[in-house]
Structure formats: C-alpha cells, structure tokens
Amino acid sequence: MVATVGGDSVAPVPSCHSESATVDVAPDAPVVALAGSPNVGKSTLFNALTGLNRDVGNWPGTTVAVGRGAWEVGGREVLLVDLPGAYSLDPQSPDEALTRALLLEPPVAERPDVVVVVASAAHLARGLYLLAQIRTTAQPVVLAVTMADVAARRGVRVDPAALAEALDVPVVDLDPRRRNRLDALAGVVEQVRQHEVPQPWSVEAEDPLDRADALFERINTAVSAAVTSTDTGRATWSDRIDRLVTSPILGPLIFLLVMWTVFQITTKVAAPIQAALGAVIDGPVAGVATWVLTLVGLDDTWVQGLVVDGLIAGVGMLLTFVPLMALMFLLLALLEDSGYMARAAVVTDRLMRAIGLPGRAFLPLVVGFGCNVPAISGTRVLPDARHRLLTALLVPFTSCTARLTVYVLVATTFFGSQAGTVVFGMYVLSIVLVVLVGLLLRSTLIRGIGGEPLVLDLPPYQLPLPRLLLASVWLRLRGFLRTAGGIVVITVVAVWALSATPMPDSGGSFGDVPVQDSVYAATAQTIAPVLVPAGFGTWETTSALMVGFVAKEAVISSWAQTFATAEPENARTPGALGDELQRTFDESSGGHTTAAVFAFLVFLLAYTPCVATLAAQRQEIGLRWTVIGVAMQLVVAWTLAVAIFQIGRAIS
C-alpha cells in the first residue's frame, strides 16, 4: 500500500507482521509497536527493551525510519517496532504518514498486537492526543509515561492509577534512561495481549474539528484527574538559561563559541594519540607484515605491495583517525543529550526562513554534520515536498565527519597549532554555503518557496548518562569503522591495482612500476589541468579527489598509498605523509601554498560527498534532481576554489 500526503507519495509500507522476518524472531511472533510524539524517550525505551543501539537524541526528529528488535515478554520473544515520532494520526509529514500506515492501514489481523504509546509526564496532554486517536480504533493500547523526574522538577506529579482509570487504558510509569520498571511494562503488555480489547472510545461528531474537540475534552478531563502541579509560575533555571542561549544576539555567538570549543578540544586532544597510532602502523605493523611475507617467500612481490603499500598504508592511515572520531562523537552526544541541540535549532530558525525553509529543516541539516546519508533520509520530517527537495539539495554542503578526517590531516600539516581554528572555519563556511546556495536555489530552480516559523517543544535540560553517551559514541564509531572495513578497503585495493598497472609505453610490469607511470596516475593526469587554476592541479591531489567521490575517508587512504609507493626503496616514517603533502602543494601552487591549501579545503567541502549520499538523494528526490545537485556541487566547488587561490596568490 502507499500512503499519500497532499499528493506526495510515500514508499510502499508493508504490514508490521510481514516485516518480522528482518529480525531474528519467530515468523508468528506477536508485534508490539512503540508510538509517540518526538522527544519523549521512545527510541531510548526501544534500545533499553531490545538491547540494540538505535540512534537517539534529546531533541526532536531523531527517528525518521522504522526500527525493529526482539523483546522478551511473558517468556517469549515479540517483535518490537519503533515507529517514527508522530503527534497525531493526521499526518503532516511522510514520517507521520508512515506511522499512520503501519498502525491503521493493514488489515486488522496484520496490525500490531499491542501499541505502546509513550508520553512525557512533563507535557502529558500533548502526548495523549495520539493515544486518544488510537483508542477510537479497536487496537489494544498501553500508555508508558516517561520523564517523571523532569516533571517533578517543574512541580508536576502524575498519578498513574488515576490516569489509567480516567482513560480506561493501562498506564506504566517508567524511566528508560535508567532502565527502571521495564519489567512492569512487559507484564502489562502481556496482560493486554492476553485479554480482550476494551470497547473503543465512541465519538459521535462527524466533523473532523468537532471530533478533535471531543478528544481534547476527554484528554483534559483525564489530565485534571491525574495531574497535580505546584508550579508557582516563577522562571526556572532552565528558563533563565534559555533566555541566553536562544537570544537573537547572544544565541548565535554562544553557538559559535560552543562549536569552536568542540573543534579545539578535538584537534588538540586527539592529535598526540593519532600520531602514536600512526607510528605503530607505519613501524611495527608494517614491519611485522613484511617479516611474515618474507617467511612465506612473498617478499618483493605484488602481494607485499598490496598488503604493505595498499592495505596497511591506506586503511591503517585512516584508522589512526578513530580517536579523533570517537572524541568528536562524544562531544556531539553531550550537546545532544543535554538538550542544547534543540536550542540551536531555535537560534537558526530565522536563518532557515531566510532561505525559504522552515525551522524544522535545521534538524536534518545538523544531522548532516555527522553524516549526509541519514540527514537526507531525515528530510522526511518536513511536511512540504518542496522543503524536502531544497533541504536534500543543501545537505551535501554540510560538512560530515568523513570530511573532518581530511580537514584535520591537512590543517595539522600546514597550520600547526591553529589547526582547530581552521577546522572550525570550515564548518562555519559550510553553514555559509548552505545559506548562499539556498538563496540561489530559491531564486532560480525552486522559486516561490517559503518557510514558516519554528514550532518546537524544547526538551528538558538533563545530565547525560555515561552509559547512553558511550552507546551513542559506539553506534556512530561503528558506522565509521564499517566504512573503513568495507567500501574503503575495496577502494584501497582498486587504487593499488591501478597504481600497480603500468601504462603500455612505460616499460614496467604489474606490481613493479613507479606510481607516476601507472594507469592510476595517467587517469588523474587527464583531469588535473582542470584544477590547475585552483592551485592543486597535480595528479597526486586529483587522484585523491577522484577517490573521494566514493568516500571522503578514502582521500587519506589514497594519499597514503600514493606516497608510500612513490619511493618504494624507503620505508615510510611518521610525518612522511605530511612532508609529501607540503612538497606537492608547494610545487602545484608555485610557492603560494597557503592559498592552494585553503582552495583545496573549500573544494573538498563543496564537491559531491560520496556515492552513499547520491544513493540516498536518488531515493528521496529522484535521479533528475540528484544529477542537478551533483552538477551544482562541482560548479560551486570549482568556482570557489579558483577564486580563493587566484585572490590569495594576488595578495600574497
């Protein structure tokens, strides 16, 4: 079936039962669905119940797809389905349409056996409208009330027994962050599954507005019976902080200061660890591999070149950035879980509307600074099709962590102690590019688009829990490592094979050819003249950018391989890659090295992120717009790089 919203089609949605085969549970296992509005702890509860590590955050818009996992209830495993956040079953965006489709559109026998609606005790009435709509259907439902500690700090207390009686729905109060009372939820779900479904709420009104009024009246009656409040109306410490961090003047300055601090900490703390790992990989690891190959009689063969100059030099160099990635992910997780990221969305609301986007567009865009692929999928939180299109075209200009590895290598090589500030500058430029390209698209290809003010429930400030922080860091770091162990390995092998293949007139043989005489170098040399006006038109740099189309992490691997095989008689030593980069940029720029390096960094920022991003774009906005996006990225990247180098050369 296909759910439609305002004429925009959403991908076909199978029934909840039919998707159980994607998880290791019995085909006939009961299905329990988690539903609820954004930012109520739904995905945190999913992780706690299943033991999985789904991406969570203390800000709306984290979940934009369906998660599935096994949960033990009543001595048997059930399929737990984590639905995208939805305020109601009247969808305003594709992710809400997906939630409605899975809950209401399949035949009754294929719907979830139990729906657990998650609601925050701090904003109980807002979370109950979705439950009220489900109660008008014949579906078994349980209410899980979270964030009682946040409500208590505001002087709000919820009586679960009174709430259950008023709603005629089983209610469980729990804390998924600390994994409290999860067994109680399992027990209630099992009881509901075993008993007959209570009679649905009857709403006599036929007009949609009258029906909504009737449901809200019942919700208000239930809240009045179950909620007590001692809130005096005085400004809390949270309110005082929000006045500062969301201020039109101080807010943006605080945001920039916070991000500058993040990059300063990242580069200064991770750099020594990265250097130590590089020394180990270039020294003992490469030495042991060479020794083993010598023992088995494969030294001085193409196998040694593949292992030492290919895999160890390429993948090994990339793995030295693991501490950098882990630290960056930890700092970003702190900002997210503390509740600050939602405030950043408020700060950028005016900027988003200036380019014709709603404030909610900040959510997928900020995800793009982690990875462009889920960010493009995250555009589903936007209700308007043109807003989704514009945001998906702008996401590639957000600087993902894959680019960060290259920024750090280049910045530490050429700018030393100022590396953190240079990297921070690249992220500021990324924001500027999003704005400028957005304005350009709004006045050309996507005219007449406009954004509405941001309406957002600010999540509570909270002290991040170490367990959840580490889980978030590992989830993201695992994705980085999967890239290194998958597409980057394939790319490294392909680069080595091309580097080991001689050109017909070179006189060399496979595995025994100077890299500059290889097919790899020859291919890059045909493109290099295009980049000469930008100051980095050498085959070494051009080939790295070519590989960067596959994955930006592979830029480092390409350089490491190129310079490892350029002088095969010399063992690489720590710092040798930086020395080679210095030499290459000095030669290509005619002595205007700094201008060429900045031009290269800007080109790296603006041109196509990776093939995975292209695949995500094609799925969300179609092939035609994806091709338009790639052409736009290349034009912007080349134009800016040439302008920066030529201006820099003229004034130096």
C-alpha positions in Angstrom: 0.0 0.0 0.0 1.0 3.6 -0.5 0.3 6.4 2.0 -0.2 9.8 0.5 0.0 13.2 2.0 -1.0 16.2 -0.1 -0.4 14.3 -3.2 3.2 13.3 -2.3 3.6 9.5 -2.3 5.5 7.7 0.4 7.3 4.4 -0.2 5.1 1.3 0.0 4.7 0.2 3.6 4.3 -3.5 4.4 2.4 -4.6 7.4 4.1 -4.8 10.8 3.7 -8.6 10.8 5.2 -9.0 7.3 8.4 -7.2 8.3 9.2 -9.5 11.3 11.5 -11.6 9.1 14.0 -8.8 9.2 14.7 -9.6 12.9 15.7 -12.9 14.5 12.3 -13.7 16.0 9.7 -16.4 15.1 7.6 -15.6 12.0 4.4 -15.8 14.1 5.8 -13.7 16.9 3.5 -11.1 18.4 4.2 -7.5 17.3 4.3 -4.6 19.7 4.6 -1.1 18.3 6.1 1.9 20.1 4.4 5.2 19.2 4.6 8.7 20.5 5.4 12.3 19.7 9.0 13.3 19.2 11.4 13.6 22.1 9.5 11.6 24.7 12.1 8.8 25.1 10.6 6.4 22.7 13.8 5.3 21.0 15.6 5.2 24.3 12.9 2.8 25.5 13.3 0.8 22.4 17.1 0.4 23.0 16.5 -0.5 26.6 14.0 -3.2 25.8 15.8 -4.7 22.8 19.5 -4.2 23.8 20.0 -2.5 20.4 21.7 0.8 19.7 19.3 2.9 17.7 20.3 6.5 17.2 18.7 8.6 19.9 19.0 12.2 21.0 17.4 14.7 23.4 15.9 16.7 20.5 13.1 16.1 18.0 13.5 14.4 14.7 16.0 11.7 15.7 13.8 8.8 14.4 12.8 9.0 10.8 12.6 5.3 9.9 11.1 2.2 11.5 13.4 0.3 13.9 12.8 -3.4 14.8 14.2 -5.6 17.5 13.4 -8.6 19.7 11.9 -8.1 23.2 11.2 -10.8 25.7 7.6 -10.6 27.0 5.9 -13.3 29.0 8.6 -15.8 28.4 8.6 -15.4 24.6 10.2 -13.0 22.2 8.0 -10.4 20.4 8.9 -8.1 17.6 9.2 -4.6 18.9 8.7 -1.9 16.2 9.9 1.7 16.9 7.7 4.0 14.8 8.7 7.5 13.7 7.7 10.3 16.0 4.1 11.4 15.4 1.9 14.0 17.2 -1.3 12.5 15.7 -2.7 10.1 13.1 -3.5 13.1 10.9 -0.1 13.1 9.1 1.7 16.4 8.3 4.8 14.7 7.0 5.9 11.5 5.4 7.2 10.0 8.7 3.9 10.7 10.4 2.2 9.1 7.3 4.4 6.0 7.8 3.3 5.7 11.4 -0.4 6.0 10.4 0.1 3.5 7.6 1.6 0.9 9.9 -1.0 1.4 12.6 -4.2 1.7 10.7 -4.0 0.7 7.1 -3.1 -3.0 7.2 -6.0 -5.5 7.7 -6.9 -5.8 11.4 -5.1 -9.3 11.6 -1.9 -7.7 10.4 -1.8 -4.7 12.7 0.4 -4.6 15.9 -0.9 -6.9 18.7 -0.3 -4.1 21.2 0.5 -0.4 20.7 2.6 1.2 23.5 2.1 5.0 23.4 5.0 6.8 25.1 4.2 10.2 26.6 6.2 12.6 28.7 4.9 13.4 32.2 6.2 17.0 31.8 3.9 17.5 28.8 1.3 14.9 29.3 -1.7 16.5 27.5 0.4 16.9 24.3 1.2 13.2 24.2 -2.3 11.9 24.8 -3.9 13.1 21.6 -2.2 10.3 19.7 -3.4 7.8 22.3 -6.9 9.2 22.1 -7.0 8.7 18.4 -5.8 5.1 18.7 -8.4 4.5 21.4 -11.1 5.2 18.9 -9.9 2.1 17.0 -10.1 -1.5 18.1 -6.4 -1.7 18.9 -5.0 -2.8 22.3 -3.0 0.1 23.8 -0.8 0.7 26.8 0.4 4.1 27.9 4.0 4.4 29.1 4.7 7.7 31.0 8.3 8.8 31.0 10.3 11.8 32.3 8.6 11.8 35.7 11.9 13.3 37.1 11.7 16.2 34.7 8.0 16.8 35.6 8.9 16.7 39.3 11.5 19.4 38.9 8.7 21.5 37.5 6.3 20.7 40.4 4.2 18.3 38.3 3.2 14.9 39.5 1.2 12.3 37.6 -0.9 9.6 39.3 -0.7 6.5 37.0 -3.7 4.8 38.7 -5.9 7.8 38.3 -4.8 8.3 34.8 -5.5 4.7 33.9 -9.0 4.9 35.3 -9.8 8.2 33.5 -8.5 6.9 30.1 -9.6 3.3 30.5 -6.0 2.4 29.4 -3.3 0.5 31.4 -0.6 3.0 32.4 3.0 2.3 33.4 5.4 5.0 34.7 9.0 4.2 33.9 12.4 5.7 33.2 14.0 4.2 30.1 17.2 6.2 30.5 17.9 4.4 33.8 16.1 1.2 32.8 13.6 1.4 35.7 10.3 -0.5 35.6 10.9 -2.2 32.3 9.7 -5.5 33.7 6.4 -3.8 34.8 5.9 -2.6 31.2 6.5 -6.2 29.9 4.0 -7.6 32.4 1.3 -5.1 31.4 1.8 -5.6 27.7 1.4 -9.4 28.2 -1.8 -8.9 30.2 -3.2 -6.6 27.5 -2.2 -9.1 24.8 -4.0 -11.9 26.5 -7.2 -10.1 27.3 -10.0 -8.8 25.1 -9.7 -5.3 23.7 -11.8 -2.8 25.6 -14.6 -1.1 23.7 -13.2 1.8 21.5 -14.0 5.3 22.5 -17.1 6.5 20.7 -17.0 10.0 19.3 -20.4 10.9 17.8 -19.2 14.0 16.0 -18.6 13.5 12.3 -16.8 16.8 11.5 -13.0 16.3 12.0 -12.7 19.5 14.1 -15.6 18.5 16.3 -14.1 15.1 16.7 -10.8 16.6 17.7 -12.5 18.9 20.2 -14.3 15.9 21.8 -11.0 14.0 22.1 -9.3 17.1 23.7 -12.1 17.4 26.1 -11.7 13.9 27.3 -7.9 14.3 27.5 -8.3 17.5 29.6 -10.7 15.6 32.0 -8.1 12.8 32.4 -5.2 15.2 33.0 -7.2 17.1 35.6 -8.0 13.9 37.4 -4.4 12.6 37.4 -2.0 15.5 37.4 -1.2 17.8 40.3 1.0 20.8 40.0 2.8 23.1 42.5 4.3 25.2 39.7 4.3 28.8 41.0 4.9 30.3 37.6 8.3 31.6 38.5 11.1 31.4 36.0 13.2 28.2 36.5 16.9 27.9 36.0 16.1 26.3 32.6 14.1 29.3 31.6 16.9 31.6 32.5 19.4 29.6 30.5 17.1 29.5 27.5 16.8 33.3 27.5 20.6 33.4 26.9 21.1 30.5 24.5 18.1 31.4 22.4 18.7 35.1 22.4 18.7 36.6 18.8 22.1 38.2 19.6 23.8 36.1 22.2 22.4 32.8 20.9 24.4 32.7 17.6 27.5 33.8 19.4 27.1 31.1 22.1 26.5 28.5 19.3 29.7 29.5 17.5 31.7 29.5 20.8 30.4 26.1 21.6 31.3 24.6 18.2 34.8 26.3 18.3 35.4 24.7 21.6 34.4 21.3 20.3 36.9 21.5 17.4 39.7 22.9 19.6 39.3 20.0 22.0 39.1 17.5 19.2 42.2 18.5 17.4 44.4 19.2 20.4 43.5 16.1 22.4 43.3 13.6 19.6 46.5 14.7 17.7 49.0 13.1 20.0 47.1 9.8 20.1 46.7 9.9 16.3 50.5 10.4 15.9 51.2 7.5 18.2 48.9 5.2 16.3 50.4 6.3 13.0 53.9 5.5 14.3 52.7 2.0 15.3 51.1 1.3 11.9 54.0 2.7 9.9 56.5 0.9 12.1 55.8 -2.3 13.9 52.6 -3.3 12.0 54.2 -2.8 8.5 57.4 -4.4 9.8 55.6 -7.5 11.1 53.7 -7.8 7.8 56.9 -7.6 5.8 58.6 -10.2 8.0 55.7 -12.6 7.7 55.6 -12.2 3.9 59.4 -12.8 3.8 59.0 -16.0 5.8 56.5 -17.4 3.3 58.5 -16.2 0.3 56.3 -13.4 -0.9 58.6 -10.5 -0.2 59.4 -8.3 -3.2 56.2 -9.4 -4.9 53.0 -7.8 -5.8 51.5 -9.4 -2.7 53.8 -7.3 -0.5 52.8 -4.2 -2.4 49.1 -4.9 -1.9 49.5 -5.7 1.8 52.1 -3.1 2.9 51.7 -0.2 0.4 48.0 -0.9 -0.1 46.0 -2.2 2.9 48.4 -1.1 5.7 49.3 2.2 4.3 45.7 3.1 3.2 43.4 1.6 5.7 46.0 1.9 8.5 46.3 5.6 8.0 42.5 6.0 8.1 42.3 4.0 11.4 44.6 6.5 13.1 41.6 8.9 13.0 39.5 6.6 15.2 40.4 8.5 18.4 39.5 11.8 16.6 36.1 10.4 15.6 35.4 9.0 19.0 36.1 12.3 20.7 34.1 14.3 18.2 31.1 11.9 18.6 31.4 12.1 22.3 31.3 15.9 22.4 28.3 16.0 19.9 26.5 13.4 22.0 27.0 15.6 25.1 25.4 18.5 23.2 22.5 16.4 22.0 21.7 14.6 25.2 22.0 17.7 27.4 19.2 19.3 25.3 21.3 22.0 23.7 20.9 21.0 20.1 17.2 21.8 20.2 18.1 25.3 21.3 20.5 25.6 18.4 17.5 24.9 16.2 15.7 27.9 17.7 18.8 30.1 17.1 18.9 29.1 13.4 15.2 29.4 12.8 15.5 33.0 11.3 18.3 31.9 9.1 16.3 28.9 7.8 13.4 31.0 7.0 15.6 33.4 5.1 16.4 30.7 2.5 12.8 29.5 2.3 13.0 26.6 4.8 11.0 26.0 7.9 12.9 25.9 11.2 12.5 22.2 11.4 14.8 21.9 8.4 17.6 22.6 10.9 17.2 19.1 12.3 18.2 17.1 9.1 20.8 19.7 8.3 22.5 19.3 11.7 22.4 15.6 11.3 24.4 16.2 8.1 27.3 17.4 10.1 27.5 13.8 11.3 26.7 12.0 8.1 24.9 13.2 5.0 23.1 9.9 4.3 20.8 9.8 7.4 20.4 13.6 7.1 18.8 13.2 3.6 16.6 10.5 4.9 15.7 12.9 7.8 14.1 15.3 5.4 11.0 13.2 5.8 10.2 15.2 8.9 9.3 18.1 6.7 5.7 18.2 5.6 6.1 20.1 2.3 7.6 18.3 -0.7 9.5 21.4 -1.9 11.0 21.9 1.5 12.2 18.3 1.4 13.7 18.8 -2.0 15.5 22.0 -1.1 16.9 20.6 2.1 18.1 17.4 0.4 20.0 19.5 -2.1 21.6 21.5 0.7 22.5 18.6 2.9 25.7 17.8 0.9 27.1 21.2 1.7 27.0 20.3 5.4 30.5 19.1 6.4 30.2 15.5 7.5 32.7 13.7 9.8 34.2 11.9 6.9 35.5 15.3 5.6 36.7 16.1 9.1 39.4 13.4 8.9 40.8 15.2 5.8 40.5 18.6 7.3 42.4 17.6 10.4 45.2 16.0 8.4 45.6 19.0 6.1 45.2 21.6 8.9 47.7 20.0 11.3 50.2 19.6 8.4 50.0 23.2 7.2 48.7 25.2 10.1 50.1 23.5 13.2 48.7 25.0 16.5 46.0 26.8 14.5 44.5 23.6 13.1 41.5 23.7 15.4 40.5 27.2 14.3 41.0 26.3 10.6 38.7 23.2 11.0 36.2 25.3 12.9 36.3 27.8 10.0 35.5 25.1 7.5 32.3 24.3 9.5 31.4 28.0 9.6 31.9 28.2 5.8 29.7 25.1 5.5 26.9 27.0 7.1 27.5 30.0 4.9 27.4 27.8 1.8 24.1 26.2 2.9 22.6 29.7 3.2 24.0 31.1 0.0 23.2 28.1 -2.2 19.8 28.0 -0.6 19.2 31.6 -1.6 20.4 30.8 -5.1 18.1 27.8 -5.5 15.2 29.8 -4.1 15.6 32.5 -6.7 16.2 30.1 -9.6 15.2 26.4 -9.6 12.9 26.3 -6.7 11.0 29.6 -6.8 8.2 30.8 -4.6 9.2 28.6 -1.7 8.7 30.0 1.8 9.3 28.8 5.4 7.0 29.0 8.4 8.1 29.9 12.0 9.5 27.0 14.0 7.1 25.4 16.5 9.2 23.1 18.7 8.9 21.5 22.1 12.2 22.3 23.8 13.4 19.2 25.5 14.4 19.4 29.1 18.0 20.0 30.1 19.3 16.8 31.6 22.6 15.4 32.8 23.8 13.0 30.1 24.2 9.4 31.4 27.7 7.8 30.7 26.1 4.6 29.5 23.9 6.3 26.9 26.8 8.6 25.8 29.1 5.6 25.3 26.3 3.7 23.4 25.8 6.8 21.1 29.5 7.1 20.5 29.9 3.4 19.7 26.9 3.5 17.4 28.5 6.3 15.3 32.0 5.0 15.6 30.9 1.6 14.4 29.4 3.2 11.3 32.8 4.8 10.7 34.6 1.5 11.2 32.2 -0.3 8.9 33.1 2.2 6.2 36.8 1.6 6.8 36.2 -2.1 6.7 34.0 -2.1 3.7 34.0 0.5 1.0 37.4 1.9 1.9 39.1 -1.5 1.8 37.5 -2.1 -1.7 38.7 1.4 -2.8 42.2 0.8 -1.4 42.5 -2.4 -3.3 41.2 -0.8 -6.5 43.6 2.2 -6.1 46.5 -0.2 -5.5 45.6 -2.3 -8.5 45.5 0.8 -10.8 48.8 2.0 -9.2 50.4 -1.4 -9.9 49.2 -1.5 -13.5 51.8 0.2 -15.9 50.8 2.3 -18.9 51.6 0.5 -22.2 54.6 2.7 -23.0 56.1 2.7 -19.5 58.1 -0.4 -19.8 57.1 -1.7 -16.4 55.3 -4.8 -15.3 52.4 -5.4 -13.0 53.4 -4.6 -9.4 56.8 -3.2 -10.5 56.1 0.2 -11.9 56.7 3.7 -10.5 53.3 5.1 -9.4 53.7 8.1 -11.7 53.8 5.8 -14.7 50.8 3.8 -13.7 47.2 3.8 -15.0 46.1 5.4 -11.8 48.4 8.4 -12.3 47.6 8.6 -16.0 43.9 8.8 -15.3 44.3 11.5 -12.8 46.7 13.5 -15.1 43.9 13.8 -17.7 41.7 15.6 -15.1 44.4 17.5 -13.3 44.6 20.5 -15.7 41.0 21.5 -14.7 42.3 22.1 -11.2 45.5 24.0 -12.1 43.7 27.4 -11.8 42.8 26.3 -8.2 46.5 25.7 -7.3 46.4 22.0 -6.7 46.4 20.6 -10.2 48.7 17.6 -9.7 47.9 14.0 -10.3 48.5 13.1 -6.6 45.9 15.6 -5.4 43.5 15.0 -8.3 43.6 11.2 -7.8 42.7 11.7 -4.1 39.7 13.8 -5.0 38.6 11.2 -7.6 38.7 8.5 -4.9 36.8 11.0 -2.6 33.8 10.5 -4.8 33.5 7.0 -3.4 34.1 8.1 0.3 35.8 11.1 1.7 37.7 9.0 4.2 39.4 7.4 1.2 41.1 10.7 0.3 43.5 10.0 3.2 44.0 6.4 2.1 44.7 7.4 -1.4 47.4 9.9 -0.4 48.9 7.3 2.0 49.1 4.7 -0.8 50.4 7.2 -3.4 53.2 8.5 -1.3 54.0 5.0 0.2 54.6 3.6 -3.3 56.3 6.7 -4.8 59.6 5.8 -3.1 59.4 2.0 -2.5 63.1 1.8 -1.5 62.4 3.9 1.6 60.3 2.9 4.5 57.7 5.4 5.4 58.2 7.1 8.7 55.8 9.1 10.8 55.3 12.5 9.4 56.3 11.4 5.9 52.8 11.9 4.5 52.7 15.5 5.8 56.1 16.1 4.2 54.9 14.8 0.9 51.8 16.9 1.1 53.9 20.0 1.7 56.1 19.3 -1.3 53.1 18.6 -3.6 51.2 21.8 -2.7 54.4 23.9 -2.8 55.0 22.7 -6.4 51.4 22.9 -7.7 50.9 26.4 -6.3 54.1 27.9 -7.5 55.0 28.8 -3.9 51.6 30.1 -2.9 51.0 27.1 -0.7 48.6 28.6 1.9 46.2 29.9 -0.8 46.3 26.5 -2.6 45.6 24.6 0.7 42.6 26.8 1.5 41.3 26.4 -2.0 41.7 22.6 -1.7 39.8 22.5 1.6 36.9 24.5 0.2 36.8 22.3 -2.9 36.7 19.3 -0.6 33.9 20.8 1.4 31.7 21.7 -1.6 32.0 18.9 -4.0 30.0 15.7 -4.0 30.2 13.9 -0.6 30.1 10.2 -1.5 28.2 7.6 -3.5 26.2 6.7 -0.5 24.9 10.2 -0.3 24.0 10.1 -4.0 22.1 6.9 -3.4 20.1 8.5 -0.6 19.4 11.5 -2.7 18.2 9.4 -5.6 15.8 7.6 -3.2 14.4 10.7 -1.7 14.3 13.3 -4.6 14.8 11.2 -7.7 17.6 10.8 -10.3 17.0 14.1 -12.2 17.4 16.3 -9.1 20.3 14.2 -7.9 22.2 14.8 -11.1 21.3 18.5 -10.9 22.7 18.5 -7.3 26.0 16.9 -8.4 26.5 19.4 -11.2 25.7 22.3 -8.8 28.2 21.0 -6.2 31.0 20.6 -8.7 30.4 24.1 -10.2 30.3 25.7 -6.7 33.4 23.8 -5.6 35.5 24.7 -8.6 34.4 28.3 -8.7 35.1 28.9 -5.1 38.5 27.1 -5.2 39.7 29.0 -8.2 38.5 32.3 -6.7 40.3 31.7 -3.4 43.6 30.6 -5.0 43.7 33.4 -7.5 42.8 36.1 -4.9 45.2 34.6 -2.4 48.0 34.4 -5.0 47.4 38.0 -6.0 47.6 39.5 -2.5 50.4 37.3 -1.2 
